[in-house]
């Protein structure tokens, strides 16, 4: 791949000022597939300077200008989507089927949703005698994760471009190659110099420098809650806007009238999509105590149907975790679950049979779990789930809300109204009823320690706008005053 040793600043691929490099490892083979150059604080300053200089021009572009630009980006993205998919498989281990049907296409969906939102959004409104105008927030810093890499890049870049902002992106250094392709797409589509800048690097160096930089107006961060706290702390001294999409420990309430065979099978398989490395995965599965044995049997059968293997295989449904560090973390938490009294229904520590190389984990289901156990409290970020019993609907809601997080949740019932009533009582930013998928024109985000702000569609666009009130702008002219002025002129 070209440009792995370069940074994209002010419309050009340039050599970094920093001299550090980092190997990119294929998590399925543990082999080095590329080496990237890492930027430093001086590189960040160059990128921010370019974005600040570009803002005066790009921030003043018309709606039509930005629609045309996004349409060109969409066209180029479509041509390179297969390359993006294969790169994501190589650098973070997503099975080919997932990379081609979800990982890479998600970026295109965000671009399209941003164009749709831009076409419809009202940038001015009248409130009494006041005109309220919505203006781009300015220069934005984006710090994105490795688990859904281009999805999270596009979820930030697309609405920011639609709003008229300029930006500096720091993608995850663990899965950075897709970001290089994304930058090449924007360059080919004709994004003006300085509007989009890419600085590879790690969080403590590049991420921190962006967060505290005085010429950054807004930071949008997606990642762990721990890292999000550091971003907010670094940003606080300059009082910049900070939006965060952080961790989760979402609950899945299976009500007693649900079709257990269908729902539990569906949701056990759903937890392990992307190797369980999704912030919104509902890994706490809540079932009535009097149907726990039935739920355990169904979950065990469902887990046995999951095929863990090489990402390129058509049979594979679950690939490796992204890194050695992630593998070690998940193994540690599985062992803690055993030590704290959880009963293994499926899986456990160690790699699946026949896989001695790569960061592969056995899909793991625990039963006999209480909500105060570590595996019910901490975000594991792997193919691990727990079955928790409840006495009645009120208890299920109480258990679901008993968490530091508030990102997502699920509720399943044969009665849609009953599921809807449960959803309204969950303290989360999102709830899936009866397995409904994400909608990219609806808000994505959470509350409590799952973050603040929203992404996707018009909700993402609004995050990159400032509201300005112009008082007295919406006043009907006084005919008497106009007549006096006219007489004076005559």
C-alpha positions in Angstrom: 0.0 0.0 0.0 1.2 3.5 -0.9 1.4 6.3 1.7 1.9 4.2 4.8 5.0 6.2 5.6 3.3 9.6 4.9 0.8 11.9 6.6 -1.9 13.7 4.6 -1.7 17.4 5.4 -2.9 20.4 3.5 -3.9 18.4 0.4 -0.5 16.5 0.1 1.1 13.3 1.3 4.1 14.4 3.2 6.9 13.0 5.3 6.2 13.3 9.0 8.3 15.4 11.3 8.2 12.6 13.9 10.5 9.7 13.3 8.7 6.8 15.1 7.0 4.0 13.2 4.6 1.2 14.1 4.0 -2.3 12.6 0.5 -3.2 11.6 -0.1 -6.9 12.5 -2.6 -9.2 10.9 -4.5 -10.6 13.9 -5.3 -13.9 12.2 -1.7 -14.7 11.3 0.2 -12.5 13.8 2.4 -11.4 10.8 3.4 -7.8 10.0 1.5 -6.5 7.0 2.6 -2.9 6.9 4.6 -0.3 8.9 3.1 3.2 9.3 4.9 6.4 10.2 3.7 8.0 13.4 3.2 11.7 13.7 4.1 13.8 16.7 3.0 17.1 18.3 4.7 19.2 15.6 2.8 17.2 12.9 -0.4 17.9 14.7 0.3 21.6 14.8 1.0 21.6 11.0 -2.3 19.8 10.3 -4.3 22.1 12.6 -2.7 25.1 11.0 -3.8 23.8 7.6 -7.3 23.1 8.8 -7.6 26.6 10.4 -6.4 28.3 7.2 -8.9 26.3 5.1 -11.8 27.0 7.3 -12.4 30.6 6.1 -13.0 29.4 2.6 -14.7 26.0 3.2 -16.9 27.3 6.0 -18.4 29.8 3.6 -19.3 27.3 0.9 -22.9 26.9 -0.1 -25.2 23.9 0.5 -25.0 23.1 -3.2 -21.2 23.2 -3.1 -21.0 20.7 -0.2 -23.7 18.4 -1.8 -21.6 18.2 -5.0 -18.5 17.4 -3.0 -20.1 14.7 -1.0 -21.6 13.2 -4.2 -18.1 13.0 -5.7 -16.8 11.3 -2.5 -19.6 8.8 -2.7 -18.7 8.0 -6.3 -15.0 7.4 -5.6 -15.8 5.5 -2.3 -18.0 3.1 -4.3 -15.2 2.3 -6.6 -12.8 1.5 -3.8 -15.1 -0.2 -1.4 -13.8 -3.7 -2.2 -10.3 -2.6 -1.4 -11.4 -1.1 1.8 -13.1 -4.4 2.8 -10.0 -6.5 2.1 -7.8 -4.0 4.0 -10.1 -4.1 7.0 -10.0 -7.9 7.0 -6.3 -7.8 6.9 -5.7 -5.3 9.6 -8.4 -6.1 12.2 -9.5 -9.6 11.3 -13.1 -9.0 10.2 -14.4 -12.0 8.3 -14.6 -11.3 4.6 -18.4 -11.7 4.6 -18.7 -9.1 7.4 -16.1 -6.7 5.8 -17.8 -6.8 2.4 -21.4 -6.6 3.6 -21.2 -4.3 6.7 -17.8 -2.9 7.6 -16.9 -1.2 4.3 -20.4 -0.4 3.2 -21.2 1.4 6.4 -18.9 4.2 5.4 -20.9 4.7 2.2 -24.1 4.7 4.2 -22.9 7.5 6.4 -21.8 9.6 3.4 -25.3 9.1 1.8 -27.1 9.9 5.1 -25.0 13.1 5.4 -26.0 14.2 1.9 -29.7 13.5 2.6 -29.5 15.4 5.9 -27.7 18.3 4.2 -30.4 18.6 1.5 -33.2 18.9 4.1 -31.6 20.8 7.0 -32.8 24.4 7.6 -29.8 26.5 8.4 -32.0 29.5 9.4 -35.2 29.7 11.4 -37.3 32.6 12.6 -38.3 32.8 16.3 -40.3 35.9 17.0 -38.2 38.9 16.1 -35.0 36.8 16.1 -33.3 34.9 13.3 -31.3 31.8 14.4 -28.6 30.8 12.0 -26.6 27.5 12.2 -23.0 27.9 11.4 -20.1 25.3 11.2 -18.4 24.9 14.6 -14.9 25.3 13.0 -11.9 23.0 13.1 -12.6 19.5 14.4 -10.4 16.8 15.7 -11.5 13.2 15.2 -10.1 10.3 17.2 -11.5 7.0 16.0 -11.3 3.3 17.0 -10.2 0.1 15.4 -13.3 -2.1 15.8 -15.5 -0.5 13.1 -12.8 1.7 11.6 -14.1 3.2 8.4 -17.6 3.3 9.9 -16.5 5.6 12.7 -14.3 7.7 10.4 -17.2 8.3 8.0 -19.7 8.9 10.8 -17.6 11.9 11.8 -16.1 13.2 8.5 -19.3 13.0 6.5 -21.5 15.3 8.7 -18.6 17.6 9.4 -18.0 18.1 5.6 -21.8 18.6 5.2 -21.7 21.3 8.0 -18.8 23.2 6.5 -16.1 22.2 9.0 -12.5 21.4 8.5 -10.8 18.6 10.3 -7.8 16.5 11.5 -8.3 12.8 11.8 -6.3 10.5 14.1 -7.4 6.9 13.3 -6.6 4.0 15.5 -2.9 3.0 15.1 -4.0 -0.6 15.5 -6.1 -0.6 12.3 -4.8 2.5 10.4 -4.6 1.3 6.8 -8.3 1.9 5.9 -7.9 5.6 6.9 -5.1 5.9 4.3 -7.5 4.7 1.6 -10.2 7.0 2.9 -7.9 10.0 2.7 -7.0 9.0 -0.9 -10.7 8.8 -1.7 -11.2 12.4 -0.4 -8.2 13.6 -2.3 -9.4 12.1 -5.6 -12.9 13.5 -5.0 -11.4 17.0 -4.8 -11.7 17.9 -1.2 -10.0 21.3 -1.0 -6.5 21.4 0.6 -6.5 21.6 4.3 -10.2 20.7 4.8 -9.3 17.1 5.7 -6.0 16.1 7.3 -4.8 12.7 8.4 -2.1 12.3 11.2 -1.3 8.8 12.2 -0.2 8.3 15.8 -1.1 7.0 19.2 -3.4 8.4 21.8 -0.9 9.7 24.4 1.0 11.7 21.7 -1.3 12.7 18.7 -4.6 12.2 20.5 -3.6 14.3 23.5 -2.0 17.0 21.3 -5.2 17.3 19.3 -7.5 17.4 22.4 -5.6 20.2 24.0 -4.7 22.2 20.9 -6.0 25.8 21.2 -7.0 26.0 17.5 -9.2 23.0 17.7 -12.8 24.0 18.2 -14.3 20.5 18.7 -13.2 17.0 19.5 -15.2 14.0 18.5 -13.9 10.8 20.2 -15.0 7.2 19.9 -13.3 4.6 22.1 -13.1 3.4 25.7 -14.6 5.3 28.6 -11.1 5.5 30.2 -9.6 7.1 27.1 -12.6 9.4 26.8 -12.0 10.8 30.3 -8.5 11.7 29.2 -9.7 13.4 26.0 -12.2 15.4 28.0 -9.6 16.4 30.6 -7.1 17.5 27.9 -9.8 19.5 26.1 -11.1 21.2 29.3 -8.4 23.9 29.4 -9.5 25.4 26.1 -13.3 24.9 26.7 -13.8 23.3 23.4 -16.8 21.2 22.5 -16.3 17.4 23.2 -18.6 14.7 21.9 -17.9 11.1 22.9 -19.2 7.7 22.0 -17.8 5.4 24.6 -18.2 1.9 26.1 -21.3 -0.1 26.9 -22.6 -3.1 28.8 -26.0 -3.3 27.3 -28.8 -5.5 28.5 -31.1 -7.7 26.4 -34.4 -8.3 28.1 -36.1 -11.4 26.8 -39.6 -11.3 28.1 -41.5 -14.4 29.2 -43.8 -14.4 26.1 -41.0 -14.2 23.6 -40.2 -17.1 21.2 -37.1 -18.3 23.2 -35.8 -20.5 20.4 -35.8 -17.7 17.9 -34.8 -14.8 20.1 -32.0 -16.4 22.1 -30.5 -18.1 19.1 -30.6 -14.8 17.2 -29.1 -12.8 20.0 -26.3 -15.3 21.0 -25.2 -15.2 17.4 -25.6 -11.4 17.3 -23.3 -10.9 20.3 -20.3 -12.5 18.5 -20.6 -10.5 15.3 -17.3 -8.7 14.7 -15.9 -11.0 17.4 -18.0 -9.2 20.0 -15.9 -6.1 19.5 -18.9 -3.6 19.3 -19.7 -1.0 21.9 -23.4 -1.5 21.5 -23.5 -5.3 21.8 -26.1 -6.5 24.3 -24.0 -9.1 26.1 -26.1 -9.2 29.3 -29.0 -11.5 28.3 -31.8 -11.3 30.9 -34.3 -14.2 31.1 -37.0 -15.2 33.5 -35.7 -17.5 36.3 -38.5 -20.1 35.6 -37.2 -20.4 32.0 -33.5 -20.3 32.7 -32.8 -24.0 31.9 -34.5 -23.6 28.6 -32.5 -20.5 27.8 -29.3 -22.3 28.7 -30.0 -25.2 26.4 -30.8 -22.9 23.5 -27.7 -20.7 24.1 -25.5 -23.7 24.2 -26.8 -25.0 20.9 -26.5 -21.6 19.3 -22.9 -21.2 20.5 -22.0 -24.6 19.1 -23.2 -23.4 15.6 -20.7 -20.5 15.5 -17.7 -21.1 13.3 -14.5 -19.5 14.4 -11.7 -19.5 11.8 -9.6 -17.7 9.2 -11.4 -14.5 8.0 -11.1 -15.4 4.4 -13.0 -18.6 4.7 -16.6 -18.6 3.6 -17.6 -20.8 6.5 -16.2 -18.4 9.2 -18.6 -16.3 11.2 -16.2 -15.2 13.8 -12.6 -14.1 13.2 -9.9 -13.2 15.6 -9.7 -10.4 18.2 -7.8 -7.4 17.0 -4.5 -7.7 19.0 -2.6 -9.6 21.6 -3.5 -7.0 24.2 -7.2 -7.5 23.4 -6.8 -11.3 23.5 -5.1 -11.2 26.9 -7.8 -8.9 28.3 -10.7 -11.2 27.2 -8.9 -14.3 28.4 -8.4 -12.7 31.8 -12.0 -11.7 32.1 -13.2 -15.2 31.1 -11.1 -16.6 33.9 -12.4 -14.0 36.3 -15.9 -15.1 35.4 -15.1 -18.7 36.3 -13.3 -17.7 39.5 -16.3 -15.7 40.6 -18.7 -18.6 40.2 -20.1 -18.3 36.7 -21.0 -21.6 35.0 -19.6 -22.1 31.6 -22.4 -23.0 29.2 -20.1 -22.8 26.2 -16.5 -21.8 25.4 -14.0 -20.8 28.1 -10.3 -19.8 28.2 -7.9 -20.7 25.4 -8.1 -20.7 21.6 -10.7 -22.8 19.7 -9.5 -26.3 18.7 -7.2 -26.3 15.6 -6.2 -22.6 15.9 -2.8 -22.3 17.5 -1.9 -19.0 15.9 -3.9 -15.8 15.8 -5.9 -14.0 18.5 -8.9 -16.3 18.3 -11.2 -16.7 21.2 -13.8 -19.4 22.0 -17.4 -18.0 21.9 -18.3 -18.1 25.6 -21.6 -18.1 27.4 -21.9 -17.9 31.2 -24.9 -18.8 33.3 -25.4 -18.4 37.1 -24.3 -14.8 36.8 -25.4 -12.1 39.1 -25.3 -8.4 38.0 -22.6 -7.6 40.6 -20.1 -9.9 39.0 -17.1 -8.5 37.0 -18.3 -10.1 33.8 -21.7 -8.4 34.2 -20.1 -5.0 35.0 -17.1 -4.6 32.7 -17.1 -4.2 29.0 -15.4 -7.3 27.8 -15.2 -6.5 24.1 -15.1 -10.0 23.0 -17.4 -12.9 22.0 -18.5 -13.4 25.7 -22.0 -13.1 27.1 -23.8 -13.8 30.3 -27.3 -15.1 31.2 -28.8 -13.3 34.2 -32.1 -14.4 35.7 -35.0 -12.1 36.8 -38.2 -12.6 38.8 -40.5 -10.2 36.9 -40.5 -7.4 34.4 -39.8 -4.7 37.0 -36.8 -6.6 38.2 -35.5 -7.1 34.6 -35.7 -3.3 34.1 -34.0 -2.6 37.4 -31.1 -5.0 36.5 -30.8 -3.6 33.0 -30.4 -0.1 34.4 -28.0 -1.1 37.1 -24.9 -0.3 35.1 -22.5 2.6 34.7 -23.2 2.6 31.0 -26.2 3.7 28.9 -25.5 3.0 25.3 -27.9 0.5 23.9 -30.3 -2.3 24.9 -32.8 -4.8 23.5 -36.3 -6.0 24.4 -38.1 -8.9 22.9 -41.7 -9.9 23.3 -44.5 -11.4 21.2 -46.5 -8.3 22.2 -44.9 -5.2 20.5 -46.6 -2.9 22.9 -45.1 -4.7 25.9 -41.6 -4.5 24.4 -42.2 -0.8 23.6 -43.1 -0.1 27.2 -40.0 -1.8 28.5 -37.8 0.2 26.0 -39.2 3.5 27.4 -38.0 2.5 30.9 -34.4 1.7 29.9 -31.8 4.4 30.6 -30.0 4.1 27.3 -29.5 6.1 24.1 -30.9 3.3 21.9 -33.1 0.2 22.2 -33.7 -2.5 19.6 -37.2 -4.0 19.7 -37.5 -7.6 18.7 -34.1 -7.6 16.9 -34.6 -4.5 14.8 -31.4 -3.4 13.2 -29.7 0.0 13.4 -31.2 2.8 11.3 -28.6 5.2 9.9 -31.0 8.1 9.9 -31.7 7.8 13.6 -29.4 9.0 16.5 -26.6 6.8 17.6 -25.1 7.4 21.1 -25.6 7.0 24.8 -25.7 8.5 28.2 -24.0 8.0 31.6 -20.5 6.7 31.0 -21.4 5.7 27.4 -20.8 9.3 26.4 -22.6 12.3 25.1 -23.7 13.7 21.7 -25.2 11.8 18.8 -24.1 10.6 15.4 -25.8 9.5 12.2 -28.0 11.5 9.8 -29.3 14.9 10.8 -28.4 14.2 14.5 -24.8 13.9 13.5 -25.0 17.1 11.4 -26.3 19.2 14.2 -23.3 18.2 16.4 -21.0 20.2 14.0 -23.1 23.4 14.0 -23.3 26.4 16.3 -26.6 28.3 16.8 -26.3 32.0 16.5 -29.2 34.3 17.5 -29.5 37.6 15.6 -32.0 39.6 17.7 -34.2 42.1 15.9 -33.4 40.7 12.5 -37.0 39.5 12.0 -38.9 42.7 12.5 -41.4 44.1 10.0 -40.4 47.6 8.9 -42.5 50.5 10.4 -44.3 52.3 7.5 -44.2 55.6 9.3 -40.4 55.4 9.8 -39.9 54.4 6.2 -42.0 57.4 5.0 -40.0 59.8 7.2 -36.7 58.4 5.8 -38.0 58.7 2.3 -39.0 62.3 2.8 -35.6 63.1 4.3 -33.9 61.6 1.2 -36.1 63.7 -1.1 
